[in-house]
Amino acid sequence: MSEDIRTSIGLRPVINVSGTMTSLGASIVVPEAIAAMSSILPQFVEINDLHRKASAVIARLTGGEAGFVTASCSAGISLAVAGAITGNNLLAIEKLPDVVSEKNEVLVQMGHVVSYGAPVDQAIRLAGGKVVLVGQATSTHRFHMEHAITEKTAAAVYVVSHHVVDYGLLNLKEFVEIAHAKGVPVIVDAASEYDLRIFLQQGADVVLYSGHKFLGGPTSGIVAGEKELVRNAFLQNMGIGRGMKVGKESIFGVMAALEAWEKRDHAGIRERETSYLKLWKQTLDGRPGVTALIEPDPTNNPLDRMRVIIDTEEAHITAWDLADALGRGSPPIIVRDHEVEHRYFYLDPCNLHPGQEKIVASRLAEELDKARASNEIIATPIENRSKRRFEGVLKWPD
C-alpha cells in the first residue's frame, strides 16, 4: 500500500463520515477524472473549444440545452445571476458588480437563505444582484412571491439543500409556475444533489451542480440549462467570472466524471453503503443511552445515513462531546454534526475507502466505552463549541 500523502506533509489522516463536505475535500475523485486530468495537463488547448465539448456532455447528462464548468457551485450562482442581469451586454458585464440597468432584483425565499460555508445571498450580491427576501423563515405563500415580482426582477433563486427549512415553503414546481407567469427565470442551486435531470424537468431554467461532490470530479461547479441563459452566464468569464475560472484539467476532469456517472454501478454502491450502516447499527444497538436510526436523505437523494441519538445521562457523554472525541482521536473520525445541539449527529457512508467502515465502528465503540467508564458525565457547555468554531480560521496562518 502506498504511503498516505497526508501524513507525509503533516496533515491528519481523517476519515470522513460527514458527507460531501467542501471543508473535508468534498469526495473521493473517481479514477476516470484523475486519468483525464493527468492526460490533459501537459497539453495546450483552446479553452473555449474545450468548453464547447464540455457543454455537449453536460447537456446530454442533464437534459439541458447547454452547460459549462466553473470554479464551484457558489461561482455558478454568481455567474447565472449576473447573466440574468446583464444579458449579453458586454459593457454591462465589464461594469459588474455595478449595474447598468435597474432590473437587478433577485427573489429568494427567506427559508432558503442559508450558509454552505458562505451565505447564499452573498453569491447573489457579488453579481450585482439586489436580494429580495420572500415570505418568512418558515412560511412562504403564493401571494408573497406574486407581489414580490416587479419590473425590476431579474431572476429567482431556489436552493435545494439539507440546510434549508423543509416545511412551509413553496416547492420548486409552484415556485417556477409563479416566476414563469411573470417572465422571470428560475435558477436552482442543487450543489449536493444526485439527480442531474429532475430540476430542469420541473421547469427550472438554469441548474447549478457541484462537480466535486456526488460526481467525484475535481473542485468545480456545473451550470446547465436553457441555451441563452447559459451563454449569458458563460460570458461573465469576461467580467466577474475571470476570478472564478477553471483550468483545462478541471473542465476535462468534469467531462470524465460525468461520463463515468453514466456507467457507475449505483445499485452496487448503495448496497455497499447499506452494509456499512448495518455494521454501525450492530455496533451501537444495545449500548446505554445510544439510539441508532437509519434514515433517508432529506432532499431525496438515493442514500441513507445513520442518526446517532445520545441520552447524556445514560451514555455519560453529550452528542457534541462524543463528536469532538471522535474527531480528536486516532484516526480522526469526522461526523456530520450540524444539528448536534439537538442531541444527535449523523454518520454518512458515501465517502469511505474499503475497510474504513470497520475503523469507524471500532472508534465509536472505543469512545462510548471510555465515556461509560468515566465517573463523571462528560458534558461541556455547547456554547464553548460555538465559541471555538472559527478560532483556527481566525488564527491562520500561525
Residue pairs with C-beta under 8 A, 6 or more apart in sequence:
4 13
6 12
6 13
7 13
12 331
12 332
13 331
13 332
14 24
14 327
14 331
14 332
14 333
14 334
15 331
15 332
15 333
15 334
15 352
15 356
15 359
15 360
16 24
16 25
16 334
16 348
16 351
16 352
17 333
17 334
17 335
17 336
17 347
17 348
17 349
17 351
17 352
17 360
18 24
18 334
18 335
18 336
18 337
18 346
18 348
19 192
19 305
19 336
19 346
19 348
19 350
19 351
20 26
20 27
20 192
20 210
20 212
20 213
20 214
20 350
20 351
21 336
22 116
22 117
22 212
23 117
24 334
24 351
26 210
26 212
26 213
26 219
27 212
27 213
27 214
27 215
27 216
27 350
27 351
28 216
28 351
28 353
29 212
29 216
29 217
29 218
29 253
29 257
30 215
30 216
30 217
30 256
30 257
30 260
32 256
32 257
32 259
32 260
33 216
33 217
33 218
33 253
33 254
33 256
33 257
33 260
34 253
35 256
36 249
36 252
36 253
36 255
36 256
37 218
37 249
37 250
37 252
37 253
37 256
39 252
40 248
40 249
40 252
41 248
41 249
43 248
45 248
47 248
47 251
50 248
50 251
50 252
51 68
51 69
51 234
51 251
53 255
54 67
54 68
54 69
54 251
54 252
54 254
54 255
55 66
55 67
55 68
55 230
57 67
57 255
57 258
57 259
58 64
58 66
58 67
58 68
58 69
58 222
58 224
58 258
59 65
59 66
59 67
59 224
61 196
61 197
61 258
61 261
61 262
62 196
62 197
62 200
62 207
62 209
62 222
62 224
62 225
63 196
63 197
63 200
63 201
64 200
64 207
64 224
64 225
64 226
64 230
65 225
65 226
65 227
65 230
66 224
66 225
66 226
66 227
66 230
66 231
67 222
67 223
67 224
67 225
67 230
68 222
68 223
68 230
68 233
68 234
69 211
69 220
69 221
69 222
69 223
69 246
69 250
69 251
69 254
70 76
70 79
70 220
70 221
70 222
70 223
70 241
70 244
70 245
70 246
71 219
71 220
71 221
71 244
71 245
71 246
72 210
72 219
72 220
72 221
72 244
73 189
73 191
73 208
73 209
73 210
73 221
73 222
74 116
74 118
74 123
74 191
74 221
75 123
75 221
75 241
75 244
76 189
76 208
76 209
76 221
76 222
76 223
76 233
77 120
77 123
77 124
77 127
77 157
77 187
77 189
77 208
78 123
78 124
78 126
78 127
78 236
78 240
78 241
78 244
79 127
79 223
79 233
79 234
79 236
79 237
79 240
79 241
79 244
80 155
80 187
80 206
80 208
80 223
80 229
80 233
81 106
81 123
81 124
81 127
81 128
81 129
81 154
81 155
81 157
81 187
82 93
82 96
82 127
82 128
82 129
82 233
82 236
82 239
82 240
82 241
83 229
83 230
83 231
83 232
83 233
83 234
83 235
83 236
84 106
84 154
84 155
84 185
84 187
84 229
84 232
85 92
85 96
85 99
85 101
85 103
85 104
85 127
85 128
85 129
85 154
85 155
86 92
86 93
86 96
86 99
86 100
86 232
86 235
86 236
86 239
87 232
88 231
88 232
88 235
89 100
90 235
90 238
91 100
92 99
92 100
92 101
93 235
93 236
93 238
93 239
94 238
94 239
95 239
96 127
96 128
96 236
96 239
96 240
97 125
97 126
97 127
97 128
97 240
98 128
99 128
102 152
103 151
103 152
103 153
103 154
104 128
104 129
104 130
104 152
104 154
105 129
105 130
105 132
105 150
105 152
105 153
105 154
106 124
106 129
106 130
106 131
106 132
106 153
106 154
106 155
106 156
106 157
107 132
107 134
107 145
107 148
107 149
107 153
107 155
107 156
107 157
107 179
107 184
108 120
108 121
108 124
108 131
108 132
108 133
108 134
108 156
108 157
108 158
108 159
109 133
109 134
109 135
109 140
109 145
109 158
109 159
109 169
109 170
109 175
110 133
110 134
110 135
110 136
110 137
110 140
111 135
111 136
111 137
111 138
111 139
111 140
111 164
111 165
111 168
111 169
112 120
112 157
112 158
112 159
112 164
112 165
112 169
113 119
113 120
113 121
113 131
113 133
114 120
114 159
114 161
114 163
114 164
115 163
116 161
116 163
116 191
120 157
120 159
120 189
121 131
124 131
124 157
125 131
126 240
127 236
127 240
129 154
129 155
130 152
132 148
132 153
134 140
134 144
134 145
134 148
135 141
135 144
135 145
135 169
135 170
137 165
138 165
138 167
138 168
138 169
139 168
139 169
140 168
140 169
140 170
141 170
142 170
142 174
142 178
145 156
145 170
145 175
145 178
145 179
146 178
146 182
149 156
149 178
149 179
149 182
149 184
153 182
153 184
154 184
155 184
155 185
155 186
155 187
156 175
156 179
156 184
156 185
156 186
156 187
157 186
157 187
157 188
157 189
158 172
158 175
158 176
158 186
158 187
158 188
158 189
158 204
159 188
159 189
160 172
160 188
160 189
160 190
160 193
160 199
160 299
161 189
161 191
161 192
161 299
162 192
162 297
162 298
162 299
163 338
166 298
170 178
172 186
172 188
172 199
172 202
172 203
172 204
173 202
173 203
175 186
176 186
176 202
176 203
176 204
177 203
179 185
179 186
180 186
180 203
185 205
185 206
185 226
185 229
186 203
186 204
186 205
186 206
187 204
187 205
187 206
187 207
187 208
188 199
188 204
188 206
188 207
188 208
189 208
190 199
190 207
190 208
190 209
191 208
191 209
191 210
191 213
191 221
192 210
192 213
192 214
192 299
192 301
193 199
193 209
193 214
193 299
193 301
194 214
194 301
194 302
194 303
195 300
195 301
196 209
196 224
196 261
199 207
200 207
200 224
200 225
204 225
205 225
205 226
205 229
206 223
206 224
206 225
206 226
206 229
206 230
206 233
207 223
207 224
207 225
208 221
208 222
208 223
208 224
209 215
209 221
209 222
209 224
210 220
210 221
210 222
211 217
211 218
211 219
211 220
211 221
211 222
211 250
211 253
211 254
211 257
212 218
212 219
212 220
214 301
214 350
215 254
215 257
215 258
215 261
216 257
216 260
217 250
217 253
217 254
217 256
217 257
217 258
218 249
218 250
218 253
218 254
218 257
219 250
220 246
220 250
220 251
220 253
220 254
222 254
223 230
223 233
223 234
224 230
234 241
237 244
237 245
266 302
269 350
270 302
270 303
273 303
273 304
273 349
273 350
274 304
274 349
275 357
276 349
276 352
276 357
276 360
277 294
277 304
277 305
277 306
277 347
277 349
279 357
279 358
279 361
280 292
280 306
280 347
280 357
280 360
280 361
280 364
281 292
281 294
281 306
283 361
283 364
283 365
284 290
284 291
284 292
284 308
284 364
284 368
285 292
287 315
287 368
288 311
288 314
288 315
288 372
289 310
289 311
289 312
289 313
289 314
289 315
289 316
290 308
290 309
290 310
290 311
290 314
290 315
290 368
291 308
291 309
291 311
292 306
292 307
292 308
292 309
293 306
293 307
293 309
294 304
294 305
294 306
294 307
295 304
295 305
295 306
295 307
296 303
296 304
297 303
297 304
297 305
303 349
303 350
304 349
305 336
305 346
305 347
305 348
305 349
306 346
306 347
306 349
307 344
307 345
307 346
308 319
308 322
308 335
308 344
308 345
308 346
308 347
308 364
309 319
309 343
309 344
310 317
310 318
310 319
310 322
310 343
310 344
311 343
312 318
312 319
312 343
312 377
312 379
313 377
315 322
315 368
315 371
315 372
316 371
316 372
316 374
316 376
316 377
316 378
317 325
317 367
317 368
317 371
317 374
317 377
317 378
317 379
318 343
318 378
318 379
318 380
318 382
319 337
319 340
319 342
319 343
319 344
319 345
320 337
320 340
320 341
320 345
320 380
320 382
320 385
321 371
321 378
321 379
321 380
322 345
322 367
322 368
322 371
323 335
323 337
323 340
323 345
324 385
325 367
325 370
325 371
325 378
326 332
326 333
326 334
326 335
326 363
326 364
326 367
327 333
327 334
327 335
329 363
329 366
329 367
331 359
331 363
333 359
333 360
333 363
333 364
335 345
335 346
335 347
336 345
336 346
336 347
336 348
337 345
337 346
339 345
340 382
340 385
341 382
347 360
349 357
352 360
371 378
